[in-house]
């Protein structure tokens, strides 16, 4: 089991804070990590899921020309993922069983090849895990956020739902309701998602101000 401070969620937030010139060790007191609901609490101040600005800058440098229709890179041989992804294997897809997300030598670094594939894909497949631990309104997914930042429209699966609170006001398509979109509609949806994610999953000025005041 991953230790709380080794969770990618915590590592990403720590890097995001340090990139703002904030002394992380000075604010890292009475810290509580809530992985299930996706936030970290510093001295009573809750900070949700955040990606470092350097990640966004690197993603924005990547080509967004769509080579693939669908993609999934991750461990799909457990919790029913393989069955959910099976029908996409024969399509214009990039589907790879990868353990990089579980390798500490890789998972804490910006993975250019990973984001390049998502950026080059029109629809990102986002099968979450099954089970009661994930069946709540705040259930979330790194992969959903990463697809949004890479301007790939997420496809979700009703067998592995994400939380209503997490998905609120984002654009996505259910796997069993999929139909291709026009270029104009598609571009509008992914741009709306991207702008919302920038305002939600990147540290905002007020959050930076509050965290800096804790030093």
mmCIF file of the C-alpha atoms, coordinates in Angstrom:
data_MODEL
# 
_entry.id   MODEL 
# 
loop_
_atom_site.group_PDB 
_atom_site.id 
_atom_site.type_symbol 
_atom_site.label_atom_id 
_atom_site.label_alt_id 
_atom_site.label_comp_id 
_atom_site.label_asym_id 
_atom_site.label_entity_id 
_atom_site.label_seq_id 
_atom_site.pdbx_PDB_ins_code 
_atom_site.Cartn_x 
_atom_site.Cartn_y 
_atom_site.Cartn_z 
_atom_site.occupancy 
_atom_site.B_iso_or_equiv 
_atom_site.pdbx_formal_charge 
_atom_site.auth_seq_id 
_atom_site.auth_comp_id 
_atom_site.auth_asym_id 
_atom_site.auth_atom_id 
_atom_site.pdbx_PDB_model_num 
ATOM 1   C CA . UNK A 1 1   ? 0.000   0.000  0.000   1.00 0.00 ? 1   UNK A CA 1 
ATOM 2   C CA . UNK A 1 2   ? 1.349   3.429  -0.969  1.00 0.00 ? 2   UNK A CA 1 
ATOM 3   C CA . UNK A 1 3   ? 2.249   5.676  1.946   1.00 0.00 ? 3   UNK A CA 1 
ATOM 4   C CA . UNK A 1 4   ? 0.178   8.903  1.959   1.00 0.00 ? 4   UNK A CA 1 
ATOM 5   C CA . UNK A 1 5   ? 3.176   11.141 1.254   1.00 0.00 ? 5   UNK A CA 1 
ATOM 6   C CA . UNK A 1 6   ? 4.200   8.934  -1.647  1.00 0.00 ? 6   UNK A CA 1 
ATOM 7   C CA . UNK A 1 7   ? 0.823   9.296  -3.333  1.00 0.00 ? 7   UNK A CA 1 
ATOM 8   C CA . UNK A 1 8   ? 1.107   11.013 -6.704  1.00 0.00 ? 8   UNK A CA 1 
ATOM 9   C CA . UNK A 1 9   ? -1.635  13.385 -5.560  1.00 0.00 ? 9   UNK A CA 1 
ATOM 10  C CA . UNK A 1 10  ? 0.599   14.671 -2.752  1.00 0.00 ? 10  UNK A CA 1 
ATOM 11  C CA . UNK A 1 11  ? 3.774   14.768 -4.870  1.00 0.00 ? 11  UNK A CA 1 
ATOM 12  C CA . UNK A 1 12  ? 2.067   16.813 -7.602  1.00 0.00 ? 12  UNK A CA 1 
ATOM 13  C CA . UNK A 1 13  ? 0.698   19.298 -5.081  1.00 0.00 ? 13  UNK A CA 1 
ATOM 14  C CA . UNK A 1 14  ? 4.073   19.610 -3.350  1.00 0.00 ? 14  UNK A CA 1 
ATOM 15  C CA . UNK A 1 15  ? 5.769   20.374 -6.672  1.00 0.00 ? 15  UNK A CA 1 
ATOM 16  C CA . UNK A 1 16  ? 3.048   22.862 -7.611  1.00 0.00 ? 16  UNK A CA 1 
ATOM 17  C CA . UNK A 1 17  ? 3.551   24.713 -4.316  1.00 0.00 ? 17  UNK A CA 1 
ATOM 18  C CA . UNK A 1 18  ? 7.338   24.722 -4.592  1.00 0.00 ? 18  UNK A CA 1 
ATOM 19  C CA . UNK A 1 19  ? 7.150   26.109 -8.131  1.00 0.00 ? 19  UNK A CA 1 
ATOM 20  C CA . UNK A 1 20  ? 5.416   29.149 -6.609  1.00 0.00 ? 20  UNK A CA 1 
ATOM 21  C CA . UNK A 1 21  ? 8.505   29.829 -4.479  1.00 0.00 ? 21  UNK A CA 1 
ATOM 22  C CA . UNK A 1 22  ? 6.797   28.710 -1.263  1.00 0.00 ? 22  UNK A CA 1 
ATOM 23  C CA . UNK A 1 23  ? 8.852   26.929 1.389   1.00 0.00 ? 23  UNK A CA 1 
ATOM 24  C CA . UNK A 1 24  ? 6.940   23.669 1.522   1.00 0.00 ? 24  UNK A CA 1 
ATOM 25  C CA . UNK A 1 25  ? 8.532   22.404 4.724   1.00 0.00 ? 25  UNK A CA 1 
ATOM 26  C CA . UNK A 1 26  ? 7.328   25.567 6.497   1.00 0.00 ? 26  UNK A CA 1 
ATOM 27  C CA . UNK A 1 27  ? 3.669   24.893 5.680   1.00 0.00 ? 27  UNK A CA 1 
ATOM 28  C CA . UNK A 1 28  ? 3.826   21.110 5.974   1.00 0.00 ? 28  UNK A CA 1 
ATOM 29  C CA . UNK A 1 29  ? 2.527   20.961 9.536   1.00 0.00 ? 29  UNK A CA 1 
ATOM 30  C CA . UNK A 1 30  ? -0.698  19.346 10.740  1.00 0.00 ? 30  UNK A CA 1 
ATOM 31  C CA . UNK A 1 31  ? -1.033  18.047 7.169   1.00 0.00 ? 31  UNK A CA 1 
ATOM 32  C CA . UNK A 1 32  ? -3.881  15.655 6.404   1.00 0.00 ? 32  UNK A CA 1 
ATOM 33  C CA . UNK A 1 33  ? -4.130  13.793 3.106   1.00 0.00 ? 33  UNK A CA 1 
ATOM 34  C CA . UNK A 1 34  ? -7.570  12.686 1.943   1.00 0.00 ? 34  UNK A CA 1 
ATOM 35  C CA . UNK A 1 35  ? -6.918  10.574 -1.127  1.00 0.00 ? 35  UNK A CA 1 
ATOM 36  C CA . UNK A 1 36  ? -10.458 9.278  -1.499  1.00 0.00 ? 36  UNK A CA 1 
ATOM 37  C CA . UNK A 1 37  ? -11.976 12.743 -1.826  1.00 0.00 ? 37  UNK A CA 1 
ATOM 38  C CA . UNK A 1 38  ? -8.962  14.319 -3.517  1.00 0.00 ? 38  UNK A CA 1 
ATOM 39  C CA . UNK A 1 39  ? -7.661  17.031 -1.206  1.00 0.00 ? 39  UNK A CA 1 
ATOM 40  C CA . UNK A 1 40  ? -4.811  17.853 1.173   1.00 0.00 ? 40  UNK A CA 1 
ATOM 41  C CA . UNK A 1 41  ? -5.339  19.939 4.299   1.00 0.00 ? 41  UNK A CA 1 
ATOM 42  C CA . UNK A 1 42  ? -2.665  22.317 5.602   1.00 0.00 ? 42  UNK A CA 1 
ATOM 43  C CA . UNK A 1 43  ? -3.487  23.831 8.991   1.00 0.00 ? 43  UNK A CA 1 
ATOM 44  C CA . UNK A 1 44  ? -7.214  23.570 8.268   1.00 0.00 ? 44  UNK A CA 1 
ATOM 45  C CA . UNK A 1 45  ? -6.933  24.878 4.668   1.00 0.00 ? 45  UNK A CA 1 
ATOM 46  C CA . UNK A 1 46  ? -8.120  22.338 2.103   1.00 0.00 ? 46  UNK A CA 1 
ATOM 47  C CA . UNK A 1 47  ? -6.369  22.280 -1.274  1.00 0.00 ? 47  UNK A CA 1 
ATOM 48  C CA . UNK A 1 48  ? -7.888  20.073 -3.960  1.00 0.00 ? 48  UNK A CA 1 
ATOM 49  C CA . UNK A 1 49  ? -6.175  18.149 -6.740  1.00 0.00 ? 49  UNK A CA 1 
ATOM 50  C CA . UNK A 1 50  ? -3.465  20.293 -8.338  1.00 0.00 ? 50  UNK A CA 1 
ATOM 51  C CA . UNK A 1 51  ? -0.961  19.842 -11.140 1.00 0.00 ? 51  UNK A CA 1 
ATOM 52  C CA . UNK A 1 52  ? 2.283   21.848 -11.342 1.00 0.00 ? 52  UNK A CA 1 
ATOM 53  C CA . UNK A 1 53  ? 2.244   24.691 -13.847 1.00 0.00 ? 53  UNK A CA 1 
ATOM 54  C CA . UNK A 1 54  ? 5.349   23.191 -15.437 1.00 0.00 ? 54  UNK A CA 1 
ATOM 55  C CA . UNK A 1 55  ? 3.250   20.171 -16.429 1.00 0.00 ? 55  UNK A CA 1 
ATOM 56  C CA . UNK A 1 56  ? 0.716   22.398 -18.188 1.00 0.00 ? 56  UNK A CA 1 
ATOM 57  C CA . UNK A 1 57  ? 3.477   24.266 -19.985 1.00 0.00 ? 57  UNK A CA 1 
ATOM 58  C CA . UNK A 1 58  ? 4.995   21.000 -21.227 1.00 0.00 ? 58  UNK A CA 1 
ATOM 59  C CA . UNK A 1 59  ? 1.617   19.607 -22.331 1.00 0.00 ? 59  UNK A CA 1 
ATOM 60  C CA . UNK A 1 60  ? 0.874   22.812 -24.243 1.00 0.00 ? 60  UNK A CA 1 
ATOM 61  C CA . UNK A 1 61  ? 4.081   22.351 -26.242 1.00 0.00 ? 61  UNK A CA 1 
ATOM 62  C CA . UNK A 1 62  ? 2.901   18.992 -27.585 1.00 0.00 ? 62  UNK A CA 1 
ATOM 63  C CA . UNK A 1 63  ? 1.188   18.580 -30.952 1.00 0.00 ? 63  UNK A CA 1 
ATOM 64  C CA . UNK A 1 64  ? -2.581  18.322 -30.735 1.00 0.00 ? 64  UNK A CA 1 
ATOM 65  C CA . UNK A 1 65  ? -2.941  16.817 -34.196 1.00 0.00 ? 65  UNK A CA 1 
ATOM 66  C CA . UNK A 1 66  ? -5.226  13.833 -33.715 1.00 0.00 ? 66  UNK A CA 1 
ATOM 67  C CA . UNK A 1 67  ? -3.639  10.621 -34.995 1.00 0.00 ? 67  UNK A CA 1 
ATOM 68  C CA . UNK A 1 68  ? -5.731  8.196  -32.930 1.00 0.00 ? 68  UNK A CA 1 
ATOM 69  C CA . UNK A 1 69  ? -9.450  8.072  -32.232 1.00 0.00 ? 69  UNK A CA 1 
ATOM 70  C CA . UNK A 1 70  ? -9.107  6.387  -28.826 1.00 0.00 ? 70  UNK A CA 1 
ATOM 71  C CA . UNK A 1 71  ? -6.308  5.776  -26.338 1.00 0.00 ? 71  UNK A CA 1 
ATOM 72  C CA . UNK A 1 72  ? -5.599  4.201  -22.975 1.00 0.00 ? 72  UNK A CA 1 
ATOM 73  C CA . UNK A 1 73  ? -2.205  3.755  -21.338 1.00 0.00 ? 73  UNK A CA 1 
ATOM 74  C CA . UNK A 1 74  ? -2.205  2.044  -17.976 1.00 0.00 ? 74  UNK A CA 1 
ATOM 75  C CA . UNK A 1 75  ? -2.713  -1.203 -16.127 1.00 0.00 ? 75  UNK A CA 1 
ATOM 76  C CA . UNK A 1 76  ? -5.881  -2.706 -17.575 1.00 0.00 ? 76  UNK A CA 1 
ATOM 77  C CA . UNK A 1 77  ? -5.666  -6.324 -16.541 1.00 0.00 ? 77  UNK A CA 1 
ATOM 78  C CA . UNK A 1 78  ? -7.415  -5.832 -13.214 1.00 0.00 ? 78  UNK A CA 1 
ATOM 79  C CA . UNK A 1 79  ? -10.792 -4.684 -11.865 1.00 0.00 ? 79  UNK A CA 1 
ATOM 80  C CA . UNK A 1 80  ? -12.597 -5.290 -15.170 1.00 0.00 ? 80  UNK A CA 1 
ATOM 81  C CA . UNK A 1 81  ? -10.684 -2.791 -17.274 1.00 0.00 ? 81  UNK A CA 1 
ATOM 82  C CA . UNK A 1 82  ? -9.590  -5.306 -19.886 1.00 0.00 ? 82  UNK A CA 1 
ATOM 83  C CA . UNK A 1 83  ? -13.193 -6.193 -20.690 1.00 0.00 ? 83  UNK A CA 1 
ATOM 84  C CA . UNK A 1 84  ? -14.207 -2.536 -20.955 1.00 0.00 ? 84  UNK A CA 1 
ATOM 85  C CA . UNK A 1 85  ? -11.337 -1.742 -23.332 1.00 0.00 ? 85  UNK A CA 1 
ATOM 86  C CA . UNK A 1 86  ? -11.618 -4.861 -25.454 1.00 0.00 ? 86  UNK A CA 1 
ATOM 87  C CA . UNK A 1 87  ? -13.888 -3.465 -28.145 1.00 0.00 ? 87  UNK A CA 1 
ATOM 88  C CA . UNK A 1 88  ? -11.515 -0.538 -28.759 1.00 0.00 ? 88  UNK A CA 1 
ATOM 89  C CA . UNK A 1 89  ? -8.577  -2.806 -29.575 1.00 0.00 ? 89  UNK A CA 1 
ATOM 90  C CA . UNK A 1 90  ? -9.775  -3.233 -33.164 1.00 0.00 ? 90  UNK A CA 1 
ATOM 91  C CA . UNK A 1 91  ? -10.392 0.476  -33.742 1.00 0.00 ? 91  UNK A CA 1 
ATOM 92  C CA . UNK A 1 92  ? -7.934  3.271  -34.592 1.00 0.00 ? 92  UNK A CA 1 
ATOM 93  C CA . UNK A 1 93  ? -6.619  3.155  -31.052 1.00 0.00 ? 93  UNK A CA 1 
ATOM 94  C CA . UNK A 1 94  ? -3.454  3.316  -28.982 1.00 0.00 ? 94  UNK A CA 1 
ATOM 95  C CA . UNK A 1 95  ? -4.073  0.942  -26.096 1.00 0.00 ? 95  UNK A CA 1 
ATOM 96  C CA . UNK A 1 96  ? -1.116  -0.176 -24.023 1.00 0.00 ? 96  UNK A CA 1 
ATOM 97  C CA . UNK A 1 97  ? -0.874  -2.149 -20.823 1.00 0.00 ? 97  UNK A CA 1 
ATOM 98  C CA . UNK A 1 98  ? 1.668   -0.151 -18.813 1.00 0.00 ? 98  UNK A CA 1 
ATOM 99  C CA . UNK A 1 99  ? 2.958   -0.305 -15.243 1.00 0.00 ? 99  UNK A CA 1 
ATOM 100 C CA . UNK A 1 100 ? 4.695   3.087  -15.382 1.00 0.00 ? 100 UNK A CA 1 
ATOM 101 C CA . UNK A 1 101 ? 2.069   4.573  -13.098 1.00 0.00 ? 101 UNK A CA 1 
ATOM 102 C CA . UNK A 1 102 ? 3.158   2.156  -10.394 1.00 0.00 ? 102 UNK A CA 1 
ATOM 103 C CA . UNK A 1 103 ? 6.890   2.583  -10.874 1.00 0.00 ? 103 UNK A CA 1 
ATOM 104 C CA . UNK A 1 104 ? 8.285   5.206  -8.452  1.00 0.00 ? 104 UNK A CA 1 
ATOM 105 C CA . UNK A 1 105 ? 11.213  5.820  -10.843 1.00 0.00 ? 105 UNK A CA 1 
ATOM 106 C CA . UNK A 1 106 ? 8.749   7.026  -13.488 1.00 0.00 ? 106 UNK A CA 1 
ATOM 107 C CA . UNK A 1 107 ? 5.448   8.065  -11.920 1.00 0.00 ? 107 UNK A CA 1 
ATOM 108 C CA . UNK A 1 108 ? 6.766   11.198 -10.172 1.00 0.00 ? 108 UNK A CA 1 
ATOM 109 C CA . UNK A 1 109 ? 8.256   12.698 -13.357 1.00 0.00 ? 109 UNK A CA 1 
ATOM 110 C CA . UNK A 1 110 ? 6.562   14.399 -16.293 1.00 0.00 ? 110 UNK A CA 1 
ATOM 111 C CA . UNK A 1 111 ? 6.081   11.623 -18.860 1.00 0.00 ? 111 UNK A CA 1 
ATOM 112 C CA . UNK A 1 112 ? 6.362   13.291 -22.247 1.00 0.00 ? 112 UNK A CA 1 
ATOM 113 C CA . UNK A 1 113 ? 5.622   10.133 -24.244 1.00 0.00 ? 113 UNK A CA 1 
ATOM 114 C CA . UNK A 1 114 ? 2.462   9.470  -22.206 1.00 0.00 ? 114 UNK A CA 1 
ATOM 115 C CA . UNK A 1 115 ? 1.097   12.977 -22.675 1.00 0.00 ? 115 UNK A CA 1 
ATOM 116 C CA . UNK A 1 116 ? 2.111   12.991 -26.352 1.00 0.00 ? 116 UNK A CA 1 
ATOM 117 C CA . UNK A 1 117 ? -0.143  10.015 -27.033 1.00 0.00 ? 117 UNK A CA 1 
ATOM 118 C CA . UNK A 1 118 ? -3.105  11.549 -25.205 1.00 0.00 ? 118 UNK A CA 1 
ATOM 119 C CA . UNK A 1 119 ? -2.575  14.877 -26.982 1.00 0.00 ? 119 UNK A CA 1 
ATOM 120 C CA . UNK A 1 120 ? -2.584  13.006 -30.302 1.00 0.00 ? 120 UNK A CA 1 
ATOM 121 C CA . UNK A 1 121 ? -5.864  11.234 -29.507 1.00 0.00 ? 121 UNK A CA 1 
ATOM 122 C CA . UNK A 1 122 ? -9.377  12.523 -30.036 1.00 0.00 ? 122 UNK A CA 1 
ATOM 123 C CA . UNK A 1 123 ? -11.114 10.556 -27.263 1.00 0.00 ? 123 UNK A CA 1 
ATOM 124 C CA . UNK A 1 124 ? -9.381  9.440  -24.067 1.00 0.00 ? 124 UNK A CA 1 
ATOM 125 C CA . UNK A 1 125 ? -10.743 6.246  -22.514 1.00 0.00 ? 125 UNK A CA 1 
ATOM 126 C CA . UNK A 1 126 ? -11.245 6.639  -18.760 1.00 0.00 ? 126 UNK A CA 1 
ATOM 127 C CA . UNK A 1 127 ? -12.255 3.370  -17.109 1.00 0.00 ? 127 UNK A CA 1 
ATOM 128 C CA . UNK A 1 128 ? -12.023 3.881  -13.360 1.00 0.00 ? 128 UNK A CA 1 
ATOM 129 C CA . UNK A 1 129 ? -11.741 1.131  -10.758 1.00 0.00 ? 129 UNK A CA 1 
ATOM 130 C CA . UNK A 1 130 ? -14.722 -0.848 -9.485  1.00 0.00 ? 130 UNK A CA 1 
ATOM 131 C CA . UNK A 1 131 ? -15.716 -1.273 -5.878  1.00 0.00 ? 131 UNK A CA 1 
ATOM 132 C CA . UNK A 1 132 ? -17.399 0.594  -2.998  1.00 0.00 ? 132 UNK A CA 1 
ATOM 133 C CA . UNK A 1 133 ? -14.275 2.679  -2.257  1.00 0.00 ? 133 UNK A CA 1 
ATOM 134 C CA . UNK A 1 134 ? -14.837 4.451  -5.602  1.00 0.00 ? 134 UNK A CA 1 
ATOM 135 C CA . UNK A 1 135 ? -18.644 4.629  -5.444  1.00 0.00 ? 135 UNK A CA 1 
ATOM 136 C CA . UNK A 1 136 ? -19.211 8.127  -4.085  1.00 0.00 ? 136 UNK A CA 1 
ATOM 137 C CA . UNK A 1 137 ? -19.853 11.625 -5.425  1.00 0.00 ? 137 UNK A CA 1 
ATOM 138 C CA . UNK A 1 138 ? -16.211 12.763 -5.082  1.00 0.00 ? 138 UNK A CA 1 
ATOM 139 C CA . UNK A 1 139 ? -14.657 9.752  -6.858  1.00 0.00 ? 139 UNK A CA 1 
ATOM 140 C CA . UNK A 1 140 ? -11.977 11.075 -9.198  1.00 0.00 ? 140 UNK A CA 1 
ATOM 141 C CA . UNK A 1 141 ? -9.348  10.004 -11.727 1.00 0.00 ? 141 UNK A CA 1 
ATOM 142 C CA . UNK A 1 142 ? -5.898  11.304 -12.706 1.00 0.00 ? 142 UNK A CA 1 
ATOM 143 C CA . UNK A 1 143 ? -6.583  10.048 -16.237 1.00 0.00 ? 143 UNK A CA 1 
ATOM 144 C CA . UNK A 1 144 ? -9.675  12.231 -16.632 1.00 0.00 ? 144 UNK A CA 1 
ATOM 145 C CA . UNK A 1 145 ? -7.722  15.351 -15.630 1.00 0.00 ? 145 UNK A CA 1 
ATOM 146 C CA . UNK A 1 146 ? -4.811  14.430 -17.885 1.00 0.00 ? 146 UNK A CA 1 
ATOM 147 C CA . UNK A 1 147 ? -7.122  13.934 -20.877 1.00 0.00 ? 147 UNK A CA 1 
ATOM 148 C CA . UNK A 1 148 ? -8.689  17.336 -20.262 1.00 0.00 ? 148 UNK A CA 1 
ATOM 149 C CA . UNK A 1 149 ? -5.300  19.077 -20.045 1.00 0.00 ? 149 UNK A CA 1 
ATOM 150 C CA . UNK A 1 150 ? -4.178  17.301 -23.240 1.00 0.00 ? 150 UNK A CA 1 
ATOM 151 C CA . UNK A 1 151 ? -7.409  18.369 -24.999 1.00 0.00 ? 151 UNK A CA 1 
ATOM 152 C CA . UNK A 1 152 ? -8.673  14.847 -25.509 1.00 0.00 ? 152 UNK A CA 1 
ATOM 153 C CA . UNK A 1 153 ? -12.396 14.404 -24.813 1.00 0.00 ? 153 UNK A CA 1 
ATOM 154 C CA . UNK A 1 154 ? -12.931 11.797 -22.060 1.00 0.00 ? 154 UNK A CA 1 
ATOM 155 C CA . UNK A 1 155 ? -15.035 8.707  -22.625 1.00 0.00 ? 155 UNK A CA 1 
ATOM 156 C CA . UNK A 1 156 ? -16.440 7.312  -19.369 1.00 0.00 ? 156 UNK A CA 1 
ATOM 157 C CA . UNK A 1 157 ? -17.881 3.904  -18.533 1.00 0.00 ? 157 UNK A CA 1 
ATOM 158 C CA . UNK A 1 158 ? -21.071 3.490  -16.508 1.00 0.00 ? 158 UNK A CA 1 
ATOM 159 C CA . UNK A 1 159 ? -19.613 0.322  -14.983 1.00 0.00 ? 159 UNK A CA 1 
ATOM 160 C CA . UNK A 1 160 ? -16.901 2.453  -13.333 1.00 0.00 ? 160 UNK A CA 1 
ATOM 161 C CA . UNK A 1 161 ? -18.491 5.827  -12.712 1.00 0.00 ? 161 UNK A CA 1 
ATOM 162 C CA . UNK A 1 162 ? -16.725 8.906  -11.435 1.00 0.00 ? 162 UNK A CA 1 
ATOM 163 C CA . UNK A 1 163 ? -18.300 11.153 -8.826  1.00 0.00 ? 163 UNK A CA 1 
ATOM 164 C CA . UNK A 1 164 ? -20.936 13.734 -9.688  1.00 0.00 ? 164 UNK A CA 1 
ATOM 165 C CA . UNK A 1 165 ? -19.046 16.439 -7.778  1.00 0.00 ? 165 UNK A CA 1 
ATOM 166 C CA . UNK A 1 166 ? -15.805 15.684 -9.639  1.00 0.00 ? 166 UNK A CA 1 
ATOM 167 C CA . UNK A 1 167 ? -17.500 15.694 -13.067 1.00 0.00 ? 167 UNK A CA 1 
ATOM 168 C CA . UNK A 1 168 ? -19.657 18.768 -12.504 1.00 0.00 ? 168 UNK A CA 1 
ATOM 169 C CA . UNK A 1 169 ? -19.740 21.036 -15.592 1.00 0.00 ? 169 UNK A CA 1 
ATOM 170 C CA . UNK A 1 170 ? -17.194 18.962 -17.549 1.00 0.00 ? 170 UNK A CA 1 
ATOM 171 C CA . UNK A 1 171 ? -17.901 17.622 -21.027 1.00 0.00 ? 171 UNK A CA 1 
ATOM 172 C CA . UNK A 1 172 ? -17.526 13.886 -21.615 1.00 0.00 ? 172 UNK A CA 1 
ATOM 173 C CA . UNK A 1 173 ? -19.224 11.025 -23.460 1.00 0.00 ? 173 UNK A CA 1 
ATOM 174 C CA . UNK A 1 174 ? -20.520 7.758  -22.053 1.00 0.00 ? 174 UNK A CA 1 
ATOM 175 C CA . UNK A 1 175 ? -19.038 4.707  -23.736 1.00 0.00 ? 175 UNK A CA 1 
ATOM 176 C CA . UNK A 1 176 ? -22.452 3.210  -24.575 1.00 0.00 ? 176 UNK A CA 1 
ATOM 177 C CA . UNK A 1 177 ? -23.748 6.511  -25.985 1.00 0.00 ? 177 UNK A CA 1 
ATOM 178 C CA . UNK A 1 178 ? -20.779 7.333  -28.179 1.00 0.00 ? 178 UNK A CA 1 
ATOM 179 C CA . UNK A 1 179 ? -21.203 8.923  -31.578 1.00 0.00 ? 179 UNK A CA 1 
ATOM 180 C CA . UNK A 1 180 ? -18.561 10.973 -33.467 1.00 0.00 ? 180 UNK A CA 1 
ATOM 181 C CA . UNK A 1 181 ? -18.733 14.749 -33.105 1.00 0.00 ? 181 UNK A CA 1 
ATOM 182 C CA . UNK A 1 182 ? -18.197 17.435 -35.702 1.00 0.00 ? 182 UNK A CA 1 
ATOM 183 C CA . UNK A 1 183 ? -14.842 19.200 -35.532 1.00 0.00 ? 183 UNK A CA 1 
ATOM 184 C CA . UNK A 1 184 ? -16.412 22.467 -34.362 1.00 0.00 ? 184 UNK A CA 1 
ATOM 185 C CA . UNK A 1 185 ? -18.421 20.800 -31.605 1.00 0.00 ? 185 UNK A CA 1 
ATOM 186 C CA . UNK A 1 186 ? -15.445 18.719 -30.509 1.00 0.00 ? 186 UNK A CA 1 
ATOM 187 C CA . UNK A 1 187 ? -13.070 21.690 -30.397 1.00 0.00 ? 187 UNK A CA 1 
ATOM 188 C CA . UNK A 1 188 ? -15.551 23.743 -28.362 1.00 0.00 ? 188 UNK A CA 1 
ATOM 189 C CA . UNK A 1 189 ? -16.035 20.950 -25.824 1.00 0.00 ? 189 UNK A CA 1 
ATOM 190 C CA . UNK A 1 190 ? -12.335 20.245 -25.261 1.00 0.00 ? 190 UNK A CA 1 
ATOM 191 C CA . UNK A 1 191 ? -11.547 23.956 -24.966 1.00 0.00 ? 191 UNK A CA 1 
ATOM 192 C CA . UNK A 1 192 ? -14.308 24.422 -22.376 1.00 0.00 ? 192 UNK A CA 1 
ATOM 193 C CA . UNK A 1 193 ? -12.912 21.473 -20.422 1.00 0.00 ? 193 UNK A CA 1 
ATOM 194 C CA . UNK A 1 194 ? -9.378  22.833 -20.603 1.00 0.00 ? 194 UNK A CA 1 
ATOM 195 C CA . UNK A 1 195 ? -10.324 26.284 -19.311 1.00 0.00 ? 195 UNK A CA 1 
ATOM 196 C CA . UNK A 1 196 ? -12.322 24.806 -16.439 1.00 0.00 ? 196 UNK A CA 1 
ATOM 197 C CA . UNK A 1 197 ? -9.453  22.492 -15.491 1.00 0.00 ? 197 UNK A CA 1 
ATOM 198 C CA . UNK A 1 198 ? -6.970  25.380 -15.484 1.00 0.00 ? 198 UNK A CA 1 
ATOM 199 C CA . UNK A 1 199 ? -9.200  27.122 -12.953 1.00 0.00 ? 199 UNK A CA 1 
ATOM 200 C CA . UNK A 1 200 ? -9.651  24.012 -10.840 1.00 0.00 ? 200 UNK A CA 1 
ATOM 201 C CA . UNK A 1 201 ? -6.599  21.771 -11.053 1.00 0.00 ? 201 UNK A CA 1 
ATOM 202 C CA . UNK A 1 202 ? -3.878  24.457 -11.033 1.00 0.00 ? 202 UNK A CA 1 
ATOM 203 C CA . UNK A 1 203 ? -3.116  26.614 -7.978  1.00 0.00 ? 203 UNK A CA 1 
ATOM 204 C CA . UNK A 1 204 ? -5.082  29.851 -8.120  1.00 0.00 ? 204 UNK A CA 1 
ATOM 205 C CA . UNK A 1 205 ? -3.831  33.270 -6.918  1.00 0.00 ? 205 UNK A CA 1 
ATOM 206 C CA . UNK A 1 206 ? -5.900  33.200 -3.721  1.00 0.00 ? 206 UNK A CA 1 
ATOM 207 C CA . UNK A 1 207 ? -4.709  29.697 -2.888  1.00 0.00 ? 207 UNK A CA 1 
ATOM 208 C CA . UNK A 1 208 ? -1.101  30.727 -3.474  1.00 0.00 ? 208 UNK A CA 1 
ATOM 209 C CA . UNK A 1 209 ? -1.617  33.759 -1.241  1.00 0.00 ? 209 UNK A CA 1 
ATOM 210 C CA . UNK A 1 210 ? -3.120  31.639 1.557   1.00 0.00 ? 210 UNK A CA 1 
ATOM 211 C CA . UNK A 1 211 ? -0.339  29.061 1.372   1.00 0.00 ? 211 UNK A CA 1 
ATOM 212 C CA . UNK A 1 212 ? 2.394   31.720 1.296   1.00 0.00 ? 212 UNK A CA 1 
ATOM 213 C CA . UNK A 1 213 ? 0.915   33.282 4.428   1.00 0.00 ? 213 UNK A CA 1 
ATOM 214 C CA . UNK A 1 214 ? 1.482   29.994 6.292   1.00 0.00 ? 214 UNK A CA 1 
ATOM 215 C CA . UNK A 1 215 ? 5.273   30.222 5.923   1.00 0.00 ? 215 UNK A CA 1 
# 
